[in-house]
Amino acid sequence: MSALSPLASRWFLGVNFTPLSLSRALAQITEREADAPFVFVNTANAQHVVGANAKEPRFVAAHDRAWLVLNDSRILRLLSRFVFGQDLPLAPGSDITYDLFHHYIAPNDSITVIGGSDEVERRLRAQFHLQALARYDPPMGFYRITAEIERCVDFILAHPARYVFLAVGSPQSEAVACAVLDRGGATGVGLSVGSSLHFVTGVVRRAPEIYRRLNAEWAYRLIQNPRRHARRVFVESLPVLWIALRTKLGPAVRRSHTRFDRR
């Protein structure tokens, strides 16, 4: 299949995924023309599934309007495989970012970053010899203020880039991407890839390989910074297990209710 041919989608737990492996996702991203109209990639995890099932508008819009909705979660892949008997390929945002910088991005490629930190920017320039990196760091809570989101859009339009890394968390990154689509006129690929710039530069250490093999990268992050990650793990992501159970048992539950009503 050509890297730019139409892509299939797969509905899973309320999210319409683009079921691509890491290598196929990279092919789609890197073979797109640099000056093609702006699109964005959503790397969805358990938090996205929970948000979509709660009908949170920012998550719903992010999934509906993304060019690619890739599976960022090993937990979602396990649920897909062992609960539903399907394989939902894995294409984590951190791996996409790593491969882009190490194997695809050239020093003279135009890169725009929304978010990150001064240290992330310094290390990106030093490690990858970037000559055309532009970064804008919006203020805390910016996504609640329309004018601040528009400033992000203004910056992206003023700094055309082949790759636009949206590193302000989720669903804030996706909100910026949707605002860029609404404005029109931008080019390149937007990548909502969470903390991956911190990992690729070494500002934050990524979970060791053993944690990733055990599908426990979330546990490593929780151990390293429980205050920051506890809410995300237990409140924003853990309900995905109930969503999967409810989806799996839904037909059986409905049949049992029908039998009960007939009595």
DAPEZI-V498883 format. One line per field, one symbol per residue. phi: phi as a letter, one per 20 degrees, with the letter a starting at -180 (. if undefined). psi: psi as a letter, one per 20 degrees, with the letter a starting at -180 (. if undefined). burial: 1 if it has 16 or more other ideal C-beta (glycine too) atoms within 10 Angstrom, else 0. A space follows every 10 residues. Layout:
# DAPEZI-V498883
phi = ???
psi = ???
burial = ???
This chain:
# DAPEZI-V498883
phi = .ffdfgdfcb fblncefefd fgfffffffe efffdfggcc ddeecfgfff fffemfgfff ffffdffcde eedfffffff feedmcddgd bffffffgff feccfegeff cdcdombffg fffgfffdlf dcdcccdffg mgfedgffff fffgffffcg bfcdeeddnd efgfffffff fffnnecnde ceclefffff enfcffgggf fffelcffff ffffbfffdf fffededggf ffffffffeg gfffffffff fff
psi = pqhjrqqrrp poljpnqomq rghhghgggh iqphjqqprq ponpahhggg hghjkphhgg hghhiqgpnq oiphghgggg ghhikrpoqp mqhhhggghg hhigpqhjqp pppobbrhhg gghggghjkp ilppppoqqp jhiioghhgh hggggghimp qhpooolkrp kgghggghhg gggrirrapp onkcjhhhgh ijhppqpqhh hhhjkkhhhg hgghmhghig ggghghhhih ghggggggig ggghhhhghg hh.
burial = 0000000001 0111101111 0101111111 0100000111 1111111111 1110000011 1110111111 1111111011 0000000111 1111111111 1000100011 1111111001 1011100101 0011111100 0110000010 1110111011 1111111101 1111111111 1000011111 1111111111 1010011000 1100011101 1100000010 0110011011 0011001000 0000000000 000
